[in-house]
Amino acid sequence: MLIVAQRIDLKGEIDIYTVESACRALDLIDGPAVVDLSNVRLLSAAGLNELARVAQRVGFRRVTLVGACPHVRRVLQIARFEALFTIE
């Protein structure tokens, strides 16, 4: 059985002011998915909350976060998101 993951590309700053547009993209996830963070420069608590909501909705570790820059990767580590997502 072949499982094809959805791919969502996020970009820019994901903070309280822009999280609504990111939320619309993340709401499209309904199963295994890859979220590309390579063009995300800032990830605030509001962005973390939306990512956590996706993990809760579709299942823990069913979403893979890829391409995070060192700063964003550090934020994900501090928030212990490796328990919710596969981070590459």
C-alpha angles and dihedrals in degrees: 000000000000117000114198115201122217115239123220121184115204124190145182124012117341104202140126091293099049104027092099093068091045089049091056090054093046091049088067091068111102102157141354109357146167118224112199111211097173092113096043112110098178133022115189131187088271090058092046089052092054092048090049090050089056092050091050092048100047100026136273117289092007090109123065121207113208139180100021114166115236093265094051091042089055091052089051090049094049090050089049092233091158084085090059103034143026103247119202 
